[in-house]
């Protein structure tokens, strides 16, 4: 008969989330090049739509944190819109998307609220590390 050996293929996710062997480990998507000059923030079990949050995060990628906060607040007030490039099925066209070179956009308020809490958390972590907040992207 075939014997099953415990090898590196055996992971904790094999046992399921409710097993006593499974442990929750905080894992970030990227590791910074210089940990002393970087701050991280993560969220778990956030009740937002993935597609809206994906497009909103892409819209603020590369912005300074203060600029990103202002942009997200403007989106919540419907002064600016989040452009949709990837998940565009069934979306209407709006004039506010011309700024981004597309015609499909939305105003995902819940995703903006979730990203604002992550940005606020990152700013608090930067204060704790005594980093300059104006240079954070």
VOMARVEX-804891 format. One record per atom (N, C-alpha, C): x, y, z. Coordinates in steps of 0.1 Angstrom, whole numbers, plus 5000, padded with zeros to 4 digits. Layout:
XYZ
...
END
This chain:
500849885000
500050005000
500950125000
500350234995
501150364994
501150435008
502350475011
502550545024
502650695022
501950775029
501950915028
503050965037
503951035032
505051095040
504751245042
505051285054
504851435057
506051505051
505851585041
506851655034
506551805034
507351885026
507052025025
505752055018
505151965011
503851995005
502752005015
502851955027
501851965037
501752095043
500752175040
500652305046
499552315056
499552425064
498552435074
497152465068
497052515056
495752545050
495152405046
495852305045
495352165042
494352125053
494552165065
493752125077
492452205078
492452315071
491252405072
491352515082
490552615081
490652725090
490252705105
489452595107
488952575120
489652465128
490752425123
491652325129
492552395139
492852325150
493652385160
495152405156
495552335145
496852345140
497052475131
495952525126
496052645117
496252765126
497252845122
497452975130
497353085120
496953205125
496753325117
498153395118
498753415107
500053485106
499753605097
500253725102
500053845094
501053855083
500553845071
501453855059
501053965051
502054055047
501854165038
502154125024
501654195015
501854155001
503254184996
503854285001
505254324997
506054345010
507354325008
508354365018
509054485014
509254585022
509954715018
511454685017
512054765008
513554755006
514254805019
513754915025
514354965037
513254975047
513354885057
512254875067
512254995076
513355055078
513355175088
512655295082
512555305069
511955425063
510655385056
510055275060
508755235054
507755205065
506455235062
505455195071
504455105063
503755015071
502854925065
501554935072
500454895064
499154895070
498354785062
497554705070
496854605063
495454595070
494554535062
493154515067
492754375065
491854325073
491354185071
489854185073
489154105066
487754095066
486954225065
487454305055
486854435053
485654415043
484554465047
483254445039
483154545028
483954525017
483954605005
484054514993
483554564982
483754484969
485154484964
485654374960
486954364956
487254444943
486354444934
486654514921
486654664923
485754714931
485754864934
487054904941
487454824951
488654854959
489854844950
489954744941
491054734932
491254854924
490154904918
490255024909
490555144917
490055154929
490255274938
491755274942
492255164946
493655154950
494655184938
494255144926
495055174914
495055324912
493855394915
493755534912
494755614921
494855564934
495755644943
497155594944
497455494936
498855434936
499855544931
500855564938
501855664935
501655804940
500455824946
500155964952
500755974965
501056094970
501456114983
500256094992
500456055005
499356015013
498356135016
498856255017
497956365019
497056395007
497756374995
496956394982
495956284980
496356164984
495456044983
494256064992
494456115004
493356135014
492356245008
492956345002
492056444996
491256394984
491956314976
491256254965
490156164969
490356074979
489355984984
488156064990
488456174997
487356255002
486556324991
487256364981
486556414969
485656314962
486156194962
485356084956
484056054964
484256064977
483056044986
482056154984
482556274981
481656384979
481256404965
481556304956
481256304942
481856424934
482956484939
483656584932
484556534922
485156414924
486056344915
485556194914
485956124904
485555994902
486755894901
486455764904
487455664903
487355604889
488355604881
488255544867
488355394868
487655334860
487655184859
488255144846
489355064847
490055024835
489854874832
489854794843
489854644842
488354594843
487754624853
486354574856
485354674851
485054674838
484154774832
482854714827
482554594829
481354534824
480154594831
479254644823
477954694828
478054834834
479154904833
479255034839
478855144829
478255244834
477855364826
479055454823
478855544814
479955644810
479555774817
480655844822
480455964828
481556064824
481256194824
482156294820
483356314829
483256274842
484356294851
485556204848
485256104840
486356004837
487356064826
486956174820
487856224809
489256264815
489256304827
490556344834
491556224833
491056104833
491955984833
492055924819
491455984809
491555924796
490655814793
489655794800
488655694798
487255754799
486255674798
484855724799
484055644809
484655554816
483955464826
484555494840
483655534849
484055564863
482955534872
483255544885
482255524896
482755604908
481855604918
482155674931
481955564942
482955474944
482755374954
483055424968
482055454975
482155524988
482655424999
482155304999
482655205009
484155175007
484555164995
486055134992
486855254997
486355374994
487155494998
487255495014
486155465021
486255465035
487255365040
487255245034
488155145039
489655185036
489855245024
491255285021
491655405029
490655495033
491055605042
491455555056
490855445061
491255395074
492655335073
492955265061
494355215059
495355325058
495055435052
495955545051
496155615064
495055625072
495155685085
496055595094
495955465093
496755375100
498255385096
498455405083
499855415079
500455545084
499655655084
500155785089
500455775104
499655705112
499855685126
501155595128
501355505120
502655425120
503855505117
503655605108
504755685104
505055785116
504055835123
504355915134
505055835145
504655715147
505355625157
506855605154
507155595141
508555575137
509255715135
508555825137
509055965135
509555985121
508755945111
509055965097
508356095092
508856155082
508256275076
507056225068
505856275072
504556235066
504456295052
505056405049
504856465036
505656395025
506556305028
507256225018
506756085016
505756055023
505155915022
504355905009
504555795001
503755764990
502955644991
END
